Amino acid sequence: MMHTALQYDELAVPGVRALQPYEPGKPLAELEREFGISNAVKLASNENPLGPSPLALAAARETVDNIARYPEGSGYLLTGRLAGIHAVTPDCITLGNGSNDVLDMIARVFLGPGSEAVFSQHAFAVYPIVVQAVGAKGRVAIAHDGSRGPVAGHDLGAMHALVGPATRVVFIANPNNPTGTWLTDNELHEFISSLPAHVMVVVDEAYFEYVVQEHYTDSIPWLDEFPNLIITRTFSKAYGLAGLRVGYAVSRPEVAELLNRVRQPFNVNSIAQAAAAAALDDEAHLQKSVQNNLEGLQQLAAGFERLGLEYIESVGNFIAVDTGQRAEPVYQHLLQTGVIVRPIAAYGLPNHLRVSVGLPEENVRLLAALKKTLA
Ligand SMILES: *Cc1c(COP(=O)(O)O)cnc(C)c1O
């Protein structure tokens, strides 16, 4: 009997048909398997090179004994801690399986066919994915060319120009990944003030803890002023818990209530909840991580300058460096030397590589490998 080949693509909903899946950084173990090496360095996914706080590890280990039980669905302890730290009530917090999970909930609640979301060129790759998956349309604002704001940074004027009657969500990464560019308190405040109240503004502060610049702001207190504001944060970056998957949104309770309608009942596992809560108790480890990052940013920037390479000024835990040529072959060559970085052609930056800040000796290794590769 003859079967016609099943056109699987046509079975998918329209938004999913044209979707390009997210491409993660290459895992260490995979590179070591492929090349038969054992001391590879991964500077590709903006992870904390110091790892998590020992307090978080201890809490995780202790919780392992209880994994026969479902986690607490409300994340009572962690939510309470976060509410205290941010001076909001617990009903303002929505926990996510990483902040990507929260971004996905936001899309599912506020977007669908016929509505639009605005974000910037070179912005975080998850925005177009979550928007398209629910059948909404992403409107991409051209980024700064360097004449009025940081090269490749969000151009809030261009973003504002794309906001129209169908716009329901605006995504802003502050600072942005993969560019490391950031927005000042004044420009961000002015932008949010200028938006109609029915447009939800998502300020993604995944790298918040790393930023020491004077005019960089915590936008959570602005919730008093802006009912349409959602701030997202994560434990994946400065807290070093990327593998556990914990992030959260802070919003008005009415918005959190909507997000919780689509949140999977046990989206944050019990080990993750316990480790994240414990991580919040270790301010010293966080400060050590921030200090390592500030020194690493300088070390990498100075190294790029010695190599005659331009880079985008970054306040995150990574720098996008311009290789002066198509970056893909450079990336491949670095892999052969056991150094994993991130090509960002998919972000519209085909000549750049994004390098995460590592330990001082890891940064040295990357710079030496880059020098050899470009020679
Ligand atoms: C890494 C990152 C996130 C979140 O990652 P999770 O691990 O899902 O919390 C969110 N936004 C930006 C801009 C990021 O770079």
The ligand as a Tripos MOL2 file, in Angstrom:
@<TRIPOS>MOLECULE
LIG
   15    15     1     0     0
SMALL
NO_CHARGES

@<TRIPOS>ATOM
      1 C1         20.3440   34.6310   29.6730 C.3       1 LIG1
      2 C2         19.2330   35.5900   29.4270 C.ar      1 LIG1
      3 C3         17.9510   35.3910   29.9260 C.ar      1 LIG1
      4 C4         17.4840   34.2590   30.7080 C.3       1 LIG1
      5 O1         17.9230   33.1060   30.8160 O.3       1 LIG1
      6 P1         17.2650   32.0460   31.7820 P.3       1 LIG1
      7 O2         18.3760   31.1010   31.9890 O.co2     1 LIG1
      8 O3         16.0970   31.4650   31.0630 O.co2     1 LIG1
      9 O4         16.8420   32.7430   33.0340 O.co2     1 LIG1
     10 C5         16.9830   36.3390   29.7040 C.ar      1 LIG1
     11 N1         17.2520   37.4440   29.0260 N.ar      1 LIG1
     12 C6         18.4630   37.6860   28.5430 C.ar      1 LIG1
     13 C7         18.6950   38.9520   27.8270 C.3       1 LIG1
     14 C8         19.4840   36.7600   28.7100 C.ar      1 LIG1
     15 O5         20.6770   36.9960   28.1830 O.3       1 LIG1
@<TRIPOS>BOND
     1     1     2 1
     2     2     3 ar
     3     2    14 ar
     4     3     4 1
     5     3    10 ar
     6     4     5 1
     7     5     6 1
     8     6     7 2
     9     6     8 1
    10     6     9 1
    11    10    11 ar
    12    11    12 ar
    13    12    13 1
    14    12    14 ar
    15    14    15 1
@<TRIPOS>SUBSTRUCTURE
     1 LIG1         1 GROUP 0 **** ****
